[in-house]
Amino acid sequence: MAVKLRLMRMGKKKQPTYRVVAADSRSPRNGRFIEIVGTYQPRLEPSGVSIDNAKALRWLRDGAQPTERVQKLLEISGAWSHYQSGTDPQPATEPAPAEAAGA
């Protein structure tokens, strides 16, 4: 089965938002998909790109082929550079909780 990372159109008429999904290359654009990897909102200023880099890297390393637009979105999110260099993305670290004053 050939897997592609591609966009799936969502939203209302003339107001598109997209999901970045891993899908079988033979399935239709808005048809069956395997996993949601992220979202893309082109109508925001600047455009909103939210991609789970760990999921995207896992699919790329398993042989999934991104479309041209998805590859550009992966470059924006930083997943593409991690894929090419072979490194893992750093997990988001939460700031340490502030200690209570006078305790």
ABEGO torsion letter per residue (X at the ends): XBBBBBBBBBEBBGBBBBBBBBBBAABBAABBBABBAEBBBAABOBBBBBBBAAAAAAAAAAGBBBBAAAAAAAAAAGAAAAAAAGBBBBBBBBBBBBBBBGX
